[in-house]
């Protein structure tokens, strides 16, 4: 159950954001990537498919990014703790972070839960195999419970 508006963080060539936009044409989506050529390509795709309510942003998401969203999805190349830090200001309280990870993330998840336990709650952890392949994956879902206070000047975090 995805929450919208949904941001695809580090969308690359538009995955999973573009297929999700096609599946949910009336929902607000934001696709973000730090590589301008990718965003330029996605602008052409948006125009060609006549997709509405789809924002494309050429930048990286970090803790100083405050564009409010109810959901964030990512293919989760970045460490889970770093991803939680990056979305900590833009993901609304009650919003969900959907991480599409590889199979061996136990230690990474334990660290993230310890570091972010006051702010994010692990609500789902689904192991699965990609259809018609031997590739194992995990879908990890965190719910934001509280927003940490962040001061960009000192880079201090506290509750």
Protein Blocks (a to p, Z undefined) as FASTA:
>chain_A
ZZdddddehklnopaklmmmmmmmmbccddddfbfklmmmmmmmmmmnopghiacddddd
dfklccdcfbdcdehlacfklmmmmmmmmpcghiacdddddfblmlmmmmmmmmmmmmpc
cfbdcddddehiabdcdddddddfbdcdddfklopacZZ
